[in-house]
Amino acid sequence: MERIEKTFGAQVRRIRIGKNISQEELGFRSGLSKNYISDVERGARNVSLQTIEKIARGLEIPIKELFEFIIG
């Protein structure tokens, strides 16, 4: 089974790319660094609830959309 951090990060990446937003732009919109966004997308960060909220706001989506993936 894949770690939840990797699955969550892949979802952030899918949504970001679908909205044609760079990591740098998402970082700016979220108040986070580009490197932090990169770490999240690679599953290298265990993000807090506050960070999840920032990312959702940066992507202009409801928080629940970040968790609409299947864990297998």
N, C-alpha and C positions, 0 to 999 in steps of 0.2 A: 504494500500500500504506500502511496506517495504521501510525503509529509504535507500537512495542511498549509504550511508556509509556502511551499512550492505551488500548490493548487491555487491558493489565494493570489499569489504573485502572478501566475499565468492568467487569472481572470482579470486582474488589474491591467495587465499588458494587452489582452484581447480588447478590452473596452477602450483603452487609450488609443490603440492603433485604429480601431473602428471609428473613432472620433477624429482621427488624423491629428493627434496631439503628440508633440515630442515629449521625451522625458523631462527636458529642461522646462518646457511650458507647463507641464503638469506640476512640476516642482514649484514653479512660480505661483501658479494658481492655488496650490495647496499650502504654501508657506513652508515647503520642505526643499531640501537640496536635490539636484539632479542625481547625485550619487546615492542619496537615500532612496529615491524612487527606483533606481537601478537595483539596489539591494533588495527592495521589496519584491520586485518583479522576478528576481532570481531565487527568491525564497530564503535569502540570507538574513532576513529580519523577522523577528517576532513582534509584530506591530501592536500598539496599544489601541484601545477603543477611540481615544482622541485622534490618533493618527488615521484610523479607518475613516472617521468622520471628515477629517481634512481631505483625504484622498477622494472621498465621495463628492464633497463640495467642489473640489478641483475638476472632477469629471462631470459635474452637474448632473448627478444621478442620485436616486435614493440609496441609502446604505445597503438595503437588502439586495440590490442588484450585484453588489460585490460578492455576495454569497450564493448566487444562483448558478452553482456548478454541481456536478455529480461527483461524489467521493466514491471511488470504486474499490 
